[in-house]
Amino acid sequence: MTGLVLASSLTMIPTVAPFGEENVAIAATNANQTFINTLAPLAQASQEKYGVLSSITLAQGILESGWGKSELTKKGK
């Protein structure tokens, strides 16, 4: 195990990098964590307003946008 990634306010996920690819894994992990940190407050506000768990909103955003890297996501910036 090379580290932990905060996947939601309640869950820690271990990350494992193949030998020789640790720097790539760390960069991806940092980008993923930034994505979560950016969207978490919005997901939490949505949870308060609509009652949908913020973890579900974050997971759906991750799936639909490919961690914010999809073409549609990039066009919206």
C-alpha distance (Angstrom), angle and dihedral (degrees) to the residues before:
residue distance angle dihedral
M1 . . .
T2 3.81 . .
G3 3.78 100.6 .
L4 3.75 148.8 -42.2
V5 3.79 129.6 -89.6
L6 3.78 122.1 -155.1
A7 3.80 102.1 -128.1
S8 3.76 95.7 175.4
S9 3.75 137.2 -16.9
L10 3.81 89.1 -79.6
T11 3.81 108.5 32.6
M12 3.79 133.6 71.7
I13 3.82 117.7 -164.8
P14 3.82 121.6 -164.4
T15 3.78 115.1 -130.2
V16 3.79 122.9 -147.7
A17 3.80 124.7 -167.7
P18 3.82 123.5 -159.9
F19 3.79 114.7 -116.2
G20 3.80 110.9 -75.0
E21 3.80 94.7 13.0
E22 3.79 99.8 80.7
N23 3.83 95.1 112.4
V24 3.82 91.1 52.3
A25 3.81 90.5 48.4
I26 3.80 91.6 48.4
A27 3.82 91.6 50.4
A28 3.81 91.0 49.7
T29 3.78 90.7 46.1
N30 3.81 91.2 51.1
A31 3.81 91.5 49.6
N32 3.80 91.0 48.0
Q33 3.79 91.5 48.7
T34 3.82 90.1 50.1
F35 3.81 89.3 51.5
I36 3.82 90.5 52.1
N37 3.81 93.0 44.9
T38 3.82 90.5 51.6
L39 3.79 96.5 48.4
A40 3.82 100.8 34.6
P41 3.82 96.2 83.1
L42 3.81 90.5 49.1
A43 3.80 91.7 48.0
Q44 3.81 90.7 48.5
A45 3.80 91.7 50.9
S46 3.80 89.2 48.9
Q47 3.80 89.6 51.1
E48 3.79 91.1 54.1
K49 3.81 92.2 48.1
Y50 3.82 101.8 39.5
G51 3.81 105.0 17.5
V52 3.81 95.3 -122.0
L53 3.81 110.0 137.9
S54 3.79 112.2 -105.6
S55 3.82 89.9 -133.3
I56 3.82 89.3 59.6
T57 3.80 91.9 48.6
L58 3.83 91.1 48.9
A59 3.80 92.7 46.9
Q60 3.80 91.4 50.3
G61 3.80 90.8 48.5
I62 3.80 90.4 50.5
L63 3.81 92.1 49.7
E64 3.79 96.5 44.6
S65 3.79 96.9 44.2
G66 3.82 101.9 33.0
W67 3.81 90.1 -121.2
G68 3.82 90.0 -43.7
K69 3.80 93.8 -54.8
S70 3.82 101.4 105.9
E71 3.81 119.1 114.9
L72 3.80 91.2 -116.4
T73 3.80 90.7 52.4
K74 3.81 91.6 49.6
K75 3.82 91.7 50.4
G76 3.80 90.4 54.5
K77 3.81 93.6 58.2
